[in-house]
Amino acid sequence: MDKPGKNYLRVEVSGVPEIDTSVYIYNASGERLAEIDDASKNEPESVNYFIVEPASYFIRVYGSGKATTEKYFLTTMITGPWQEGWETEPNDSRNRANELSLGKNINGYFQQKKDYDWFRLINDRQGKSLVQIDLSAVPGVDSEIYLYNEKGNRIWSADEAEKDGPESIFNLSLETGIYYLEVFAREINIKSPYILSTKVLGSWQEGLEAEPNNSRDTATEIRLGQTIKGYYQFNGDEDYYKLVIDRPGKSLIQVDLSAVPDADGRVEILNREGRGLWDVNDSYKGEPETVPYFTVSEGTYFIFVKGYQKNIASSYTLSIHLLGPWQEGLEDEPNDEIERANEIKLNFSLSGRVNSNRDRDYYLLKVTPPGAEMVVMTLSGVPGVKFNFELLDSKENRLDYSWFGQTGQGEGMVKMRFPPGTYYLKIGVRDGKNIGAEYTLYVGKPQKPPATAEEVRQALIKALDYLASYQRKDGSWEGYEQAYTGLSIMAFLGSKCTGKDYSANIKRALDFLKSKFIPRSKYAEGSKDADYYGGTFGTQEMYQHPIATMGLIEALAELNDEILEPLAREAIGLILRSQNTEHKPATLRGPVKPDSPYYGGWRYSPDSTDGDISLTGWQILALKAAENAGFVIPDYAFPAAAKFVRSLYGKEDGSFRYDSPGERGNSCARAGMGALSLQLSGYPNDPLVPAAIRFMQNHPPRWNVEEPGDGYPFYYWYYGTRVMYLAGGDDWRIWKDWMCRLLVDHQNPNGSWEGAESEVNYEIYRVALGALILEFCCGHVPIYMSPVKRLGSGTLMVTFEKGAEKEAAKNVEIIMDASNSMWGQIGGEAKITIARRVLAQIINGLPETMNVGLRVYGHRYGLNDKRACTDTELLVPIGLLDRARLIETINKIQLKGKTPLVFSVLEAIKDFETLPTGSIILVTDGIESCGGDIKSIGPAIKKSGLELRVHIVGFDIKEKEAQAELETIAKSTEGRYLDAQDAAGLLSALEQTLKIEFVVLNEKGEEVGRGLVGGDAIKLKEGAYTLRILLAPEPLETKINIKAERSLTCLLKKEAGTWKIIF
């Protein structure tokens, strides 16, 4: 080359078919200066804008492919002189780099694929300068810029733009020295040059980012209290800042990263070794980020800032604020990993912060032996935030959790009899945003003492008053009428500690159940309807039926209202018929074989043949109430029910499943159902019971949450309270103190409690259950759990062996009232007419062996006659029965005078002077009217030495005082007073007086029952008694035992002149 100066050389080799051509340019020393192999086979290759000076060069053409005779053409030409400001090729390496002064521009071309152009950048300015480097866009080309220091270490790169776009390095902080710029492109464009420009933006100053700071080694220093301005130079720009803490002890700092339009920023805090301590990227594009609360110690930290979108038009600011020294009782961030957990001690509170939208805080809790009776873990609410609150064991297995609160509400967990060990509390933000807000964490014993007796009493009064206010006119409550009525009856019956009288509410409720009751006798014996509907309270729902039955039985036991007994007996019968056993009648789809998975259980209707633990639990409670109230429950019922309950046990967690076997019960309510069912079925020591108790102690009551479970907290508390009561000891004491406090503290002013989860729509149910739980707090225990059992009733009948009644003939004198008042009428008929007819009927029915006499008073002298008060006459002396004479005499009696009752009885005693024993039967419609001393009759009989009893039949006597006077006379002789208001009553009373009586005495010798030999059976409570048959001249006695739900019949017979009792 002999052309003076620098010139552009173009070298072109034409294409050759099936040949791939390469072109090489060497200097005179053989050093390769350029290499072109961009074109494909068959296409030409060219070198453009190659700078040559006067000298010798060598051009090498190389072809690869099959040998060919085709020619190629090599063309060289000078295309023009080189000018200042243009690149000088070859500059494909650092050694061949073109010189470029800071603040200057240079033009160049991308002459080949993977073109590398190097430029040596000289910065001769003193101190640090802020530099901008721009590479213009070239059509069809994707270009990149790399910046190296003098040693060849890359310190920056720019490859942000797409093809056809420019690249830029902005606000780079360079110290005095030599740097290298590498411009690279993968595409060719020899028509459009690029422009590489550099300019100085100014001197770097304190408070500005010093790029490059994309590593810890190049980090920009930042101090406490300082704010630094920086830029997101490209998408994914990473800036490091070095923070040196020289304060002794622990300090609290806040880190703020300002918003940048259209850019999303991230802040991370690293320790000296670069390990991440905190990372926050909570905000959206164009919003700031903050670490509001972070604990640092003396030493070095790095603040890492990353921008996910480029924005060199708007800077960000990074600020470090000193909040003050860290103190005991404050959260010590970072504690976002279990290894960095803060320790919290029992019975202490700690303040923490919401440090990010994804904040996670760990706290270490050590419980020393022997453990803690009660541990309450409460996390306060933070406005705008929902929390996760978890309890982990030492192996990070989750033991419990709470994330039930709404936005702004706190969370809580409770543990009873908490075993010693190492635990972790994990707090996390579930939803919402309130960065920097404080929360309070407390772990320890309850912060309030157990509810006082007065607090419980007042809460119970409010609950019962609430129930009373919602009772309907018919005595029921809206909704599940029978069940709510049964629950409310039990609640009112347990109100003793309140001092209030709810008897009117109880009566109305019982009247409702009685009005709904359907007896089996309504249907044909043995029919399906009798088995299905008989004994119900208007519903065949087996949820409602046992609860109504329990209410009825509780009332029977508490009020001793015998009218309820037959209703209760039939209601219990329905429960027993409905149980899935071999005793279930065919009318109810029975029998059910023992190999059935539902054997022993109950379900929704009497004829169901499947079962679940909830239905079964209520039936067991009702049957136990019945047993404790004296009803006989078949031996098979409780063992069969317990078998079904055991089949539902979840051995992995200690709870019980609903209706099918499995490994986990996963329910607090069912743990209570299962345990109580076993306890009441006669298996309090079953090993499944303590396992269920442990489950409930692991998941004690917390307000309006059943977790784990199906959302029935009140249901859980009802069963759990009863289980713990039966467990006794510390289990009961701890539960009682917590449960009663919980109900007292959360009660509404009107006496109700708020509902949640599955119970939200059942207000009466919640209030009734709440009251029934509170009653345990003041000592009331329901009949199905009470150690004081109501004795059941059996019956006793005493009758004659066939024909023996003839041997028991009595000496009887009838005293008939013939005073003027017997003209009074009953139902339009004179009393004397009724008396004559009834006495004739009685006399005609007497045995032939009976000795009968007749005395009359008031039949001879009028009211004003002086003899009226001594007007008594023995008309028929005592002797063998003469029916005709007696009846004729009675029919001829006239009514005239007064009622010399006492005088007549005293005269009658004389009528028995020749007879050792006997009975006087006085029929009167009034009391003594002649001033006789009623107290004189008993002593007179005793003085006579006779075994006489005076039985009085008061006929149409309305006044209670008169009845009492006549009863006094009868009792003074160990006789009886019987009231008769009409003809039928008179007949019945006279029949009773003519039969042999028996009395039943308890262990104290007190009379507890009285009946007639050959009469109806009498009812007695279960127990041991003495039966005394009032034979003359000596009564006959024997010991008897009455069994509940059983009948005892005693036969009275005479052998060899001696009376005997046969069972």
Protein Blocks (a to p, Z undefined) as FASTA:
>chain_A
ZZgcjddddddddddehiacddddddfkopafbdcdfbcehiacddehiacddddddddd
ddeddddfbdcddddddfbdcdehiacddffbfklpccddehiacddddfbghiacdddd
ddfbghjddddddddddehiacddddddfkopafbdcdfbcghiacddehiacdeddddd
ddddfbdcfkbccddddddfbdcdehiacddffbfklpccddehiacddddfbghiacdd
ddddfbehjddddddddddehiacddddddfkopafbdcdfbcehiacddfbdcddeddd
ddddddfbdcfkbccddddddfbjcdehiacddfkbfklcccddehiacddddfbfkbcc
ddddddddebjfbacddddddehiacddddddfkopafbdcdfbcehiacddddehiaed
ddddddddfbdcdehiacdddedddfbdcddfklmmmmmmmmmmmmmmmpcfkopaehjf
klmmmmmmmmmmmmmmnopacklmmmmmmmmmmmmpccfklpcehiaklmmmgopahiac
fklmmmmmmmmmmmmmmnopaklmmmmmmmmmmmmmmpccfklcfklopacdfklckgoi
acfbfkbcbdcfklmmmmmmmmmmmmmnopacdfklmmmmmmmmmmmpcfknopacfkbc
cfblopaklmmmmmmmmmmnopambmklmmmmmmmmmmgcdehiacedehiaklmmmmmm
mmmmmngpjllmmmmmmmmmmmmmmpcfkopacdehjllmmmklmmmmmmmmmmmmnopa
cfklcfbdcdddddddddddehklmmmcccddddddfbfklmpceehiafklmmmmmmmm
mmmmpcfkbccddddehklbcfklmklmmgccdfbdcddddfklmmmmmmmpccfbdcdf
klmmmmmmmmmmmpcbdcdddddfbdcfehpafklmmmmmmmnopacddddddehiablk
lmmmmmmmmmmnopacdddfbfklmmmmmmmmmpccdddddfkopafbdcdehiacdddd
eddddddddddfbdcdddddddehiacddddddeehiacddZZ
